[in-house]
Amino acid sequence: MKWETWFSIDWQQALGISLSAVGFYIGLMLCTRLMGLRSFSKLSSHDFAMTVGIGSILASTVLADKPSLLQGLFAVAMLFLIQGAISIVRRRLNL
């Protein structure tokens, strides 16, 4: 691999990355609205792990062909659901 290819991008790649980023942003905002800002504001150990997980999923979804945008959004939705379930259990057990 030449160093010139490391700095290059064609219009199809730029368009794909742009569309994935916009789609992921919209999906993330939707999940955040549904589950509330607590997902990012208090940063307990569970919240921190979720934030790191979302960042990892975002990076791999936006910059790679696989996972697809829908797979990435599904993974983030699952993280939000898991966080919501843990929050309910912690609240009921007073942890």
C-alpha positions in Angstrom: 0.0 0.0 0.0 1.4 3.3 -1.0 1.3 6.2 1.3 -0.7 8.2 -1.3 -3.6 5.9 -0.9 -3.7 6.4 2.8 -4.6 10.1 2.2 -7.1 9.5 -0.6 -10.9 9.2 -0.6 -13.2 9.0 -3.6 -16.6 10.5 -3.9 -18.4 7.2 -3.3 -16.6 6.7 0.0 -17.2 10.3 1.1 -20.9 10.0 0.2 -21.2 6.6 2.0 -19.5 8.0 5.1 -21.7 11.1 5.1 -24.9 9.2 4.7 -23.9 6.7 7.5 -23.0 9.6 9.8 -26.3 11.4 9.2 -28.3 8.2 9.6 -26.4 7.2 12.8 -26.8 10.8 14.2 -30.6 10.7 13.6 -30.9 7.2 15.1 -28.8 8.2 18.2 -30.9 11.3 18.8 -34.1 9.3 18.5 -32.8 6.7 21.1 -31.6 9.5 23.4 -35.0 11.3 23.2 -36.8 8.0 24.0 -34.5 7.0 26.9 -33.6 10.5 28.2 -30.4 12.4 28.6 -29.4 10.3 31.6 -27.7 8.1 29.1 -24.9 10.6 28.8 -25.2 13.0 31.7 -24.5 11.2 35.0 -21.8 8.8 33.9 -22.0 6.0 36.4 -19.9 3.1 35.5 -22.8 1.6 33.5 -23.3 5.0 31.6 -19.6 5.3 30.9 -19.5 1.7 29.5 -22.5 2.6 27.3 -20.9 5.8 26.0 -17.7 3.9 25.1 -19.8 1.2 23.4 -21.7 3.8 21.4 -18.5 5.4 20.3 -17.1 2.2 19.2 -20.2 1.2 17.3 -20.4 4.7 15.7 -16.8 4.5 14.5 -17.1 1.0 13.0 -20.5 1.7 11.4 -19.6 5.1 9.8 -16.1 4.1 8.6 -16.6 0.5 7.4 -18.9 -1.4 5.1 -19.7 -3.9 7.8 -21.6 -3.5 10.1 -24.3 -1.9 8.0 -26.0 1.3 9.2 -29.1 -0.7 10.3 -26.9 -3.2 12.2 -25.1 -0.3 14.0 -28.4 1.4 14.9 -29.8 -1.9 16.2 -26.7 -2.4 18.3 -27.1 1.1 19.8 -30.8 0.6 20.4 -29.9 -2.6 22.3 -27.4 -0.7 24.4 -30.1 1.8 25.3 -32.6 -1.0 26.2 -30.0 -2.8 28.3 -29.2 0.5 30.1 -32.9 1.1 30.7 -33.4 -2.4 32.1 -30.4 -2.0 34.4 -31.7 1.3 35.6 -35.0 -0.1 36.4 -33.5 -3.1 38.3 -31.1 -0.7 40.2 -34.0 1.6 41.2 -36.1 -1.3 42.4 -33.3 -2.8 44.4 -32.1 0.6 45.7 -28.6 0.1 44.4 
